[in-house]
Amino acid sequence: MKLLLLLLVCIEILPAFDYALKPKKVNEFTHCFFGVSEVMDERNNGNMSNSCFVNMGTNYIVIDSGPTYFYAQQAYKKMKKIKNLPISYVINTHNHDDHWLGNSYYSELGVKIVGSSAFSFETKVKMTRMQKRISPEAFLKTTQVFPFIFVENEKLLDFNGKKVHLINVNQKAHTNSDLLVYVPSDKIIFVGDLIFNDRLPFIIDGDLLAWIKTLDKIKSMDLNYVIGGHGKIVDKSSIDMTYNYLRTLNKEVSALLEEGKDIGDVVELVSMKKYENVNFYDTMHKQNVEIAYRILEWADE
């Protein structure tokens, strides 16, 4: 019995995976932890997306909680060294698990967790993508905690006069759950995976035309900072790679559809070599072309 208790104590005090997180200052009020441009695996243990903290005066809001309990715990510890503030809200920009599994840590702190109304239909799965692909040590203590405050259309948060607009995209763009987080006084918007600027976007869960339309709206806004879910560019140019890629994809696939080309030919012909040196081109581009063909084939029906 004593040996068993000793083993349990040793397991409890084993160090978690160290994400070696470094907060990067975006502006006076915002710091972000930027993920690596890789697929989730046992080397990075899911550290491949962005998580940001915004100082609202007496508290933080967090945009995307990250891939695991320990990631979120370590991120908050780093932020408390900059300024030791409580967290009032965690806002999940969409339902891909690299952006919200850190909710499990923040829920222990009693933080309010917010997402689009699409999250109200989410159900727990036996194993998430993250759990399948990263080390058990890094995933330890991580559980599936979904938002419990839902944004139907738009929700306004007011922090002593400083306003945060939570805007439900309300159509399938990157996903069916995309949420924009806009702080007009700072001219900053957080858009989740509507923007990738260090790797090719993947449209498997989205809609090409609605995604472009949503990016058009973001481009029309008066902004100094546009923070995507992947990539380290934070000024308004962060939108350019995703926006131009999707528009070119739409244009080239549409033209070949008009010519009556079948899907096999289109996948081979739409090579878009301009992007061949962008991360994930080899693994994602042909799939994007195939998905775009299927979307556009029925767009006018």
Secondary structure by P-SEA (a helix, b strand, c coil): caaaaaaaaaaaaccccccbbbbbbcccccccccccccccccccccccbbbbbbbcccbbbbccccccaaaaaaaaaaaaaaccccccbbbbcccccccccaaaaaaaabbbbbbccccccccccccccccccccccccccccccccccccccbbbbbcccbbbbbbcccccccccbbbbbbbccccbbbbcccccccbbbbcccccaaaaaaaaaaaaaccccccccccccccccccccaaaaaaaaaaaaaaaaaaacccaaaaaaaaccccccccccccccaaaaaaaaaaaaaaccc
